[in-house]
């Protein structure tokens, strides 16, 4: 049984708390490693190491810091397959999807290579008589991030790349479900030239998170995960005086207008609903066709596509559409929610409950499910299922469809499929959701834009990556300077007493 470690002060360090969590192989249902769960003392030690290392890193000029990230990008590309393999083994997602996870993190690292440009301050020459004003962006000091299981490469990189580029030290508390890739990333960054103590990985659960929340040295916390935990971390972190941004759960609606290309909409829904077994915060989990005829046509197109989905382990090759869900508990929760859907009167059009994969009977595979006639009072509509379950809510009009997406408590992403520019434009303008796709089912913005939801999907006022990240990981100092007049008259030739 492999025992994983923490990564503190440039070395793999064994856990000393005596507490561990099992790291599963979701495809086989076997325990493949155990990960240490840090105590408050272990976290505090890492914070002290970070605090000692950070001032020297902040003093390295931004271009040199960026060069470490440049080298890191090379190393990520060199080790892409190795990282993706470790990621698939612990998470369960397919190998190409695991590479995508690394790639979308890498793109934010590439963006952060522009740190010298992003960190330039502002300058006003002659703001008053002999007065200049300038502002600079300075690092916060020791920063921390708490990340979810579903993107174990991408989301840590979204946090630590800008934090480090800005001259901070960063402590990563990754998900205890798939901690290996974060540990590998820390090793690669050190190989790229990052000084010891600037990126540390401290594994753990609630105990380690609370140690982050209560440590007075930590200046900022980034969190991505479920909404109840996001709310908890935001509340406690803010009341402890930290800068906090938390990104939570989702229930993303895709509206299908009668004029949409129905094949295109069905293909998009199948990829966005079932890809990564639905374990994406930008997955589409609710389809909202407008008009009964649209709904009937859509369902007719969806059913054969869903029945054809290939579910399997990442080792089965690139034509697998999605893999197992992350834990047995997640599988049971998904099947429980499916049952509530049936009990509360939704029509189960594709039933994946009996799905079994020969040779992988103990794996956490869940068959694809499609519901029709879902209503807004049902649990499957209100709850984030985070599994391969797509609900169809029929709307009579565009306004009714828009209202469903607007009234849902989550506001991470949404999409509309239509050929009509006026409808698309109206939708983009009026919807109260942070990321909008027009004929794009998963509108995850690229690295140089920002990522973030609205309503119960995000807490705090800045988004992830893009220019917002440079704001989040720095604070502004503004200097107003007036210099008394100097020796503009030239040299003194006569010996005079001092006065
Ligand atoms: P989670 O909330 O269970 O865990 C996230 C992190 O919080 C982990 O590091 C975990 O160790 C820690 N944690 C768990 N319980 C805690 C507690 N009681 N106190 C303190 N810390 C605790 O989330 P998950 O299951 O790992 O990830 C899935 C969730 O993340 C989904 O809700 C998904 O929508 C969301 N997510 C959101 C985004 C986004 O950008 N909005 C992106 C990815 C995932």
Boltz pocket constraint, residues with backbone or C-beta under 6 A from the ligand:
constraints:
  - pocket:
      binder: B
      contacts: [[A, 146], [A, 147], [A, 148], [A, 149], [A, 150], [A, 151], [A, 173], [A, 174], [A, 175], [A, 176], [A, 204], [A, 205], [A, 206], [A, 209], [A, 210], [A, 224], [A, 225], [A, 226], [A, 227], [A, 229], [A, 230], [A, 247], [A, 248], [A, 249], [A, 250], [A, 280], [A, 281], [A, 384], [A, 386], [A, 412], [A, 453], [A, 457]]
      max_distance: 6.0
